[in-house]
Amino acid sequence: MLSFLHKRPSRLCRIIFSILSTNSTCRAYGDSVSGSHGRSPVSFLKSFSTLSPPTSSSSSTADFLRTSLGLSPEQALVAAQTIGREPKPKSDAVVALFRRYGFSSERIIQILVKNPQVLCCDADKILGPKLQFLSENGFSEEVLARVLSADPYVLNRSLEKHIAPSVRLLKSFFGCSDGVVSLFLTKRGTWVLHQYSEAMEPNIEMLRSLGVPEKSIAKMLLVRPRALARDVDQFAELVNEARRIGFDTSSLMFIHGIATLSGMKKDKWVSKIDVFKSFGWTEEQVRALVVKQPQVMDSAEERIKRSLDFFTNELKWGPNELCKYPNSLMLSFEKRILPRTVVLGHLVSKGLVDKKSIGGAYLLTDAKFMNKFVQCYLADIPQQLFDLYQNKVKAHVGDN
C-alpha cells in the first residue's frame, strides 16, 4: 500500500529525502486569523494605520456614528470609512429603531458595516414591519440582534414575498417557532430565507413521500436550500437521478447527493467520472464511492486527478481502499496528506507501525494524529522530521 517503503526509491521518497536534508524547500504555515466575536464594536474593522484621509462623506458619517452610537472619534472614523455612505435624515430613525429592539452599539455597527444600505431604508415603512414580524414569530431581542448582525442582508428581502412566507413554511415544517429560531441561529441558517420559493413546500412533500427522514430534510434546508427551491419538475429529476445512482432515501447521504447534483451540470459530472475511469475505476466502483461520500464530486477535476494520482501511484491504494476512506480524496495535499505520509512512511520503514493499520490515519484530527503517531514515537523520529509535521511545513514538490 505504501510504495515508498520499497528498496527502490520512488518519486515521493526522493521528495522526503529532500525535505529532511534541507530547509530551503519548506515554509511554515502562519496562524489562522481569529474571529471577531467578543471584540469591541469596531475592532474587527481596518487597522487605524491603513486609514485613508477622511472625505466629507466619511467625516459626516463619523459624526453621525459618534452622536448616535457614542463611538470615540477614532472608532467612528474607522467605521465610517468602511461604511462609506453619507447618512440621510432617516438614518437617525434607523438607529433609533434598532435601539428600541435592544440592539447594542456593537450589533448596530456590525449591521451597518456589512450592509450600509440599511441606513437609507425607511425605518417605519420598511425595516420596522420586518423586525415586528420576526419578533412576533419567536425571535427575542437578543436572538434578533444575533441573527441580523450575522446576516443583515435579511433586511433587504421583501417581507411579503420572502420573509413572511419562508417563516410560515418553516413553522409548518418544524411545528413551532423554536425550530425556525434554532435554524436561523446556525451558520448559514438564513440561507433558506434568501432562496425561498413557492416550490419548496411541494418539494418537501415529495421527499416525505419517498420516506426521507425529517432530520434529513431539515439538513437540506440548512445546507442547500437553493436545490429545494427549484422548480418541482427540476427537483424531481434531481431526486430520480440520486436514486438511480444508488443513494438510499433513508440516509443523510441522499440529501448530500441531491445537493451535489444540483450544483453541477451533467457534462461536468460525466467528466469527473471519466477522471476516475482513467485510473482504472469501473463506473460501479465510482458509484460506490459517490454513494458513500458524494461531496468528493464537489472537488475540481484537477484536484480529484491529483489526489487519485498520489493515492494510486504513490500509496498503491485502489478503489477498495479509497471507498473505505473516501474523505481522503477531499483532504489538503500540502497541509495534511504529504506531511502525514512523511511521518507514517518513516514509522513503517522502521517497523514501528504496521502499514495495514494506517489507512484511516489521514482522517484523524491533528491532535489525535499527534498523539497516536508522533508523541508515542518521539525517540524514534528525527528532530527535523518532527519539526516538519509540527509546523505543518509545505513541501514544494517541483520536479523531484
Buried (B, 14 or more C-beta within 10 A) or exposed (E): BBBBBEEEEBEBBEBBEBBBEEEEBBEEEEEEEEEEEEEBBBEBBEEEEEBEEBEEBBBBBBBBBBEBBEBEEEBBBBBBBBBEBBBEEBBBBBBEBBBEBEBBBBBBBBBBBBBBEBBBBEBEEBBBBBBEBBBEBBBEEEBBBBBBBBBBBBBBBEBEEBBBBBBEBBBEBBEEBEBBBBBBBEEEBBBBBBBBBEBBBEBBEBBEEEEBBEEBBBBBBBBBBBBBBBEBEEBBEBBEBBBEBBBBBEBBBBBBBBBBBBEBEEEEBEEBBEBBEEBEBEEEBBBBBBBBBBBBBBBEEEBBBBBBEBBBBBBBBBBEBBBEBBBBBBBEBBBBBBBBBBBBBBBBBEEEBEBEEBBEBBBBEEEEBBEBBBEBBEEEBEEBBBBBBEEBBBBBBEEB
